[in-house]
Amino acid sequence: MEAHGRTPTTRRALLRSGAHLATAATGLAVTGFATAATAATARADDRRGRRAAAYPPTHWIPASTSNYRVSSRPTSYPIDFIVIHVTQETFPDAMKIFQDPAKQVSAHYMVASADGYIGQFVREKDVAWHAGNKDYNNRSIGIEHEGWVDQPKWFTDEMYASSAALTAAICDRYGIPKTRDHIIGHVEVPGADHTDPGPLWDWDRYMSLVNGA
């Protein structure tokens, strides 16, 4: 995701715990952010495919339908990449962007810095607009990570562990090799003009966690 010129004043002020985010998502149900019914539907949609992989807990917070394309993957397109992003935003601000129909951007998942809380914004069968490359959008799942590329304090143990467990489960579900050829940064997408996840993202650590999950 592109930067929007905001920098956190304090880590304590902006990081959100998983419990707080879950409560916020539920509280926003009246404006279409999340409901128990949609969460149940999302779980039902994915239950069959997830039997072979242990997904970490995720929370359904739907993006605006204007910000992704409905599809029937992997029937319509094979899923053979996972693209790692950094938001350049706090989790709550990035969530608002995904839910703004004017933004034309989304990701399938976003991982919070403080505790590894995972929000799901687009179903895996659908095409999120995250990579800036139509072919890669069609064939990938995008995972955003709360933080800034030049501030490694956002890349916490909890974030790495939670994201790696999610990536491993996605790879198991679709038969994606757990290698850097298939788990890539946004910067590695052909034609990308973004630098995330940046040189401070610890790829060696992350891939070790993915392969050990």
C-alpha positions in Angstrom: 0.0 0.0 0.0 1.2 3.5 -0.8 2.2 5.9 1.9 -0.3 8.5 2.9 2.1 10.8 4.8 1.2 9.6 8.3 3.7 8.6 11.0 2.7 7.2 14.4 3.3 9.7 17.3 3.7 6.9 19.8 3.6 3.1 19.4 1.3 2.8 22.5 -1.2 5.3 21.0 -1.6 3.5 17.7 -1.0 -0.2 18.1 -4.1 -2.1 18.7 -4.4 -5.4 20.6 -6.2 -8.3 19.0 -9.0 -8.0 21.6 -9.5 -4.3 20.9 -9.5 -4.9 17.1 -12.0 -7.7 17.4 -14.3 -5.5 19.5 -13.9 -2.7 17.1 -14.7 -4.9 14.1 -17.9 -6.1 15.9 -18.9 -2.6 16.9 -18.6 -1.4 13.3 -21.0 -4.0 12.1 -23.8 -1.4 11.9 -21.9 0.3 9.2 -21.0 -2.8 7.3 -17.6 -3.6 8.7 -18.2 -7.0 10.2 -20.9 -9.2 11.5 -21.1 -12.6 13.1 -23.2 -13.7 10.1 -20.6 -12.7 7.5 -17.9 -14.3 9.6 -19.8 -17.6 9.7 -20.4 -17.4 6.0 -16.7 -16.8 5.3 -15.7 -19.8 7.5 -18.3 -22.0 5.8 -17.0 -21.0 2.3 -13.4 -21.9 3.3 -14.0 -24.9 5.5 -13.7 -27.6 2.9 -10.4 -26.3 1.5 -8.9 -25.7 4.9 -9.2 -29.2 6.2 -5.6 -29.9 5.1 -4.1 -26.8 6.6 -4.3 -25.3 10.1 -5.1 -21.6 9.5 -4.5 -19.3 12.4 -7.5 -17.4 13.7 -8.8 -14.8 11.3 -11.5 -12.2 11.5 -13.8 -11.3 8.6 -13.8 -7.5 8.0 -15.1 -7.2 4.4 -13.5 -4.7 2.0 -15.8 -2.6 -0.2 -17.1 -4.6 -3.2 -15.7 -1.8 -5.3 -12.2 -2.7 -4.3 -11.8 -6.3 -5.6 -13.2 -8.6 -8.3 -15.4 -11.5 -7.6 -14.0 -14.7 -9.0 -13.9 -18.5 -8.5 -10.3 -19.2 -7.9 -8.5 -21.6 -8.2 -10.9 -22.7 -10.9 -10.8 -19.4 -12.8 -7.1 -18.8 -12.1 -4.4 -20.9 -10.4 -3.1 -19.5 -7.1 0.6 -19.8 -7.1 2.0 -16.7 -5.4 1.8 -15.0 -2.0 2.7 -11.3 -2.0 4.0 -9.7 1.2 3.2 -6.1 1.7 3.7 -3.4 4.4 0.8 -1.0 4.8 2.6 2.4 5.5 -0.5 2.9 7.7 -1.8 1.8 11.0 -4.2 -1.2 10.9 -7.3 0.9 11.5 -6.4 3.4 8.8 -5.6 0.7 6.3 -8.9 -1.0 7.2 -10.7 2.3 6.3 -8.9 2.4 3.0 -10.0 -1.1 2.1 -13.6 -0.2 2.9 -13.6 3.1 1.0 -15.1 2.4 -2.5 -13.1 5.2 -4.0 -9.7 3.7 -3.2 -9.8 0.8 -5.6 -7.3 -1.2 -3.5 -7.5 -4.2 -1.1 -5.7 -7.2 0.2 -6.9 -10.6 1.2 -5.4 -10.3 4.7 -3.8 -7.8 7.0 -1.7 -8.7 10.1 -1.5 -6.3 13.1 1.9 -5.5 14.6 1.2 -5.7 18.3 -0.2 -9.2 18.6 -0.4 -10.8 15.1 -4.2 -10.3 14.9 -5.3 -11.2 11.3 -8.2 -9.5 9.5 -9.5 -11.0 6.3 -10.9 -8.4 3.8 -11.3 -10.4 0.6 -12.1 -14.1 0.2 -9.3 -16.2 -1.3 -11.5 -17.2 -4.2 -11.8 -13.5 -5.2 -9.2 -11.2 -6.8 -7.9 -8.5 -4.5 -6.2 -5.5 -6.0 -2.9 -5.3 -4.2 0.0 -6.1 -6.6 -0.3 -3.4 -9.2 -0.1 -6.1 -11.9 -3.3 -7.8 -13.2 -1.7 -11.2 -13.8 -0.2 -11.3 -10.4 -3.4 -10.1 -8.8 -5.2 -13.0 -10.6 -2.8 -15.6 -9.4 -1.8 -14.4 -5.9 -3.0 -13.8 -2.3 -1.9 -10.5 -0.8 -1.0 -10.2 2.9 -0.5 -6.7 4.3 1.5 -6.0 7.5 0.8 -3.1 9.7 3.8 -0.7 9.8 6.3 1.3 7.9 9.2 -0.1 5.8 11.8 2.1 7.5 10.6 1.4 11.1 11.5 -2.3 12.0 9.9 -2.0 15.5 6.6 -2.7 13.8 7.9 -6.1 12.6 7.3 -7.9 15.9 7.7 -11.5 16.9 4.0 -11.9 17.0 3.5 -10.4 13.5 6.2 -12.7 12.0 4.8 -15.8 13.7 1.1 -15.1 12.8 1.9 -14.1 9.2 4.1 -17.2 8.7 1.4 -19.5 10.0 -1.1 -17.9 7.6 1.3 -18.2 4.6 2.1 -21.8 5.4 -1.5 -22.7 5.6 -2.2 -20.9 2.3 0.7 -22.8 0.6 -0.6 -26.1 1.9 -4.1 -25.4 0.7 -3.1 -24.6 -2.9 0.1 -26.6 -3.2 2.3 -23.4 -3.4 6.0 -24.2 -2.9 7.3 -22.6 0.3 10.1 -20.9 -1.5 11.1 -17.3 -2.3 10.2 -17.9 -5.9 6.5 -18.1 -4.8 6.5 -16.1 -1.6 7.5 -12.6 -2.8 7.6 -9.0 -1.7 5.5 -6.4 -3.5 8.8 -4.9 -4.7 9.4 -8.1 -6.6 6.2 -8.0 -8.6 7.0 -7.1 -12.3 6.4 -3.5 -12.9 6.0 -2.6 -9.2 6.7 0.9 -8.1 6.6 0.0 -4.4 9.5 -0.9 -2.2 7.6 -3.0 0.5 8.2 -5.0 2.5 11.6 -3.2 2.4 15.2 -4.2 3.3 14.4 -4.4 7.0 11.9 -7.2 6.6 13.7 -10.4 7.7 13.2 -12.8 4.9 15.5 -15.5 6.3 13.5 -15.5 9.6 10.2 -15.4 7.9 10.9 -18.3 5.5 12.2 -20.4 8.4 9.0 -19.8 10.2 6.9 -20.6 7.1 8.7 -23.9 6.6 8.6 -24.8 10.2 4.9 -24.0 10.7 
